[in-house]
Amino acid sequence: MSRSKRTQAKPVKSALPRGVIRLPEWWQRLAHRLDWAGLLAERWAPNFHVGWLALTAVVFPLLLVLLAFLLTPLR
């Protein structure tokens, strides 16, 4: 009896080292932005007893979103 050799496709070599989690590029950009947000939050944490800082951190992003909704129909 002859044994047939099983031909297996060779694994594709990746540029990434072994064990690296492969995520889409948009996810990596989002994670990078959230890292910056976390760093800012850690830096601001001791000063959050000052009312204007907390108010600015909450209201300013909301104003930007509102402005985006107002300007989008004008395009």
LUMLO-119918 format. One record per atom (N, C-alpha, C): z, x, y. Coordinates in steps of 0.001 Angstrom, whole numbers, plus 500000, padded with zeros to 6 digits. Each point is the difference from the previous one (the first is absolute). Layout:
ZXY;...
REM end
This chain:
500000500833498827;500000499167501173;500000500877501234;499232499584500905;499955500759501249;500759499247501082;500696500776500753;500731499402501119;499150500081501251;499939498910500705;499246500031501259;500963500359501128;499502500801500877;500814500386501141;500000498864501018;501167499740500477;500081498989501056;499700500679501320;499046499447500682;499679500568501315;500777499230501046;500772500726500718;500777499387501065;499477500501501336;499993499086500943;499597500397501344;501082500901500563;499581501072500616;500957500910500606;500601499331501241;501290500168500182;500607499397501197;499447500633501269;499844499168501003;499469500473501270;501096500780500723;499661501178500408;500960500824500736;500148499446501415;501221499903500428;500279499467501328;500442501136500915;499766499812501274;500418501000500977;501508499922500249;500599498872499640;501433499834500200;500769500635498852;501141500567500293;500816500554498928;500569498898499105;500413500381498822;500505499037499032;501307499384500523;500145498697499812;501210499312500403;499947499389501388;498947500253500739;499876499428501339;499556498549499869;500676499132500718;499639498585499971;498765499805500868;498980499424499430;498752499785500731;500026498612500624;500045499967501311;500017498745500738;498774499932500886;499559498791500345;498869499888500925;500337500660501336;498957500421500676;500195500703501269;500667499117501042;499653498703500035;500613499105500978;501497499883499748;500409500045498739;501417499913499672;500729501260500467;499353501148499850;500606501252500447;500166500018501517;498999499479500735;500122499925501461;501148499082500403;500114498861499305;501083499066500296;501361500646499720;500102500704498896;501259500671499656;500344501060501040;498986500688500504;500235501024501020;500534499365501287;499419498861500382;500483499307501197;501429499501499805;500298499504498810;501359499525499741;500987501161499987;499552501182499591;500866501177500081;500375500287501447;499003499913500901;500280500215501425;500955498938500528;499803498760499578;500894498926500447;501425500261499517;500135500487498787;501328500324499477;500661501131500761;499215501016500347;500552501107500776;500475499532501378;499211499135500639;500415499457501296;501272499164499866;500079499196498940;501187499170499801;501242500866499793;499846501093499251;501148500885499791;500426500668501304;499031500347500826;500324500653501263;500659499030500976;499544498730499987;500521499013500940;501317499384499543;500343500127498728;501161499292499442;501290500216500799;500339501226500422;501254500151500753;499971499308501363;498822499742500532;499884499438501349;499746498497500009;500079499352498838;499663498583499969;501086499109500579;501129500592500390;500996499199500701;499554499727501435;499018500764500476;499425499751501324;499034498827499852;500240498939500744;499235498765499823;498520500113500274;499621500777501013;498584500044500363;499171500683498927;500566500927499265;499235500683498958;499672499055498849;500985499251499566;499764499034498927;499013498935500449;500169499527501228;499097498977500525;498566500518500085;499843501221500489;498663500591500107;499370500207498631;500787500453499039;499472500265498656;499539498722499320;500582498876500339;499614498730499378;498917499297500805;500134499980501307;499103499206500841;498641500678500203;499968501309500152;498739500681500296;498945499789498910;500323500168498710;498977499715498983;499548498546500010;500930499083500271;499613498591500075;499052499749501161;500231500658501113;499086499862501143;498616500572499674;499959501076499267;498705500567499607;499227499055499086;500688499376499060;499338499037499107;499502498802500800;500816499511500907;499595498872500847;498789500368500851;500003501184500558;498864500462500790;498735500093499151;500125500458498780;498844500085499097;499433498612499724;500882499019499763;499518498637499754;499340499409501241;500478500360501170;499394499469501223;498649500628500307;499850501294499683;498756500708500340;498930499858498935;500371499649498775;499012499901498930;498929498939500275;500346498789500469;498938499005500268;499053500411501124;500414500920500865;499152500398501113;498875500952499579;500094500534498814;498974500958499543;498702499350499732;
REM end
